[in-house]
Amino acid sequence: MITVEVPVPGRSYPAVVGHGVRNELAALEELGYLMHWHTSAGRVPTERAYRLFLENASAAPSLAEQQKVTKRLEQAGSASRATRKLAEQLAEVAGAVGIHVDADGAAQFNLAGVFGKADFADPHVAGYLAELLDDSAEWLPKIATKTGKVVIRIGSENQDFRVQAVSVMAIKVKVGEYVGYVGVVGPTRMPYQKVAALMEYGAKELGRVYG
């Protein structure tokens, strides 16, 4: 689901194990980890499933990803510009919106990751996403309160949001006197572990390069 962006129907599973797999999927649906929008649709993970997966799996950035982050940060020239570059790379990896907020309240966005996404085809959701971005300098620092600690809120866990069809990942960075915030806003099917690992790595690299 995270990779192909659409529900995977039961007929996509190998015939030799298809029946058993479908039974397992039905059991997971009863437990609240899967759902489908209508009878003939493929099943999709619920917020509960994403949270369970997030808490029981781990991921580390590849060497190539680490090198790309480090290069971008070093070339930025300042902690503020480097934080913005980190937000841009996270947006690319997540297929989501990257947000960079300075302590003075200045917010900048990288929107390329959401253009053409089916998740935001609904005008109601797309409109609310625009509202979230407009207000990000207010709510992002309230979510990312601990330096270097990634905070992840999936869908309805964002109780302060009027529309809960989005997920948020955020981190606070502090280098000397500089304080900034990096956020990623996207659909609930984001690759959370990968993005979180890059967030943590990027925050540490900021301190190493500009500390």
Secondary structure, 3 states (H helix, E strand, C coil): CCCCCCCECHHHCCHHHHHHHHHHHHHHHHCCCEECCCCCCCEEECHHHHHHHHHHCCCCCCHHHHHHHHHHHHHHCCHHHHHHHHHHHHHHHHCCEEEEEECCCCEEEECHHHCCCHHHCCHHHHHHHHHHHHCHHHHHHHHCCCECCCEEECHHHCCCCCCCCCEEEEEEEEECCEEEEEEEEECCCCCHHHHHHHHHHHHHHHHHHHC
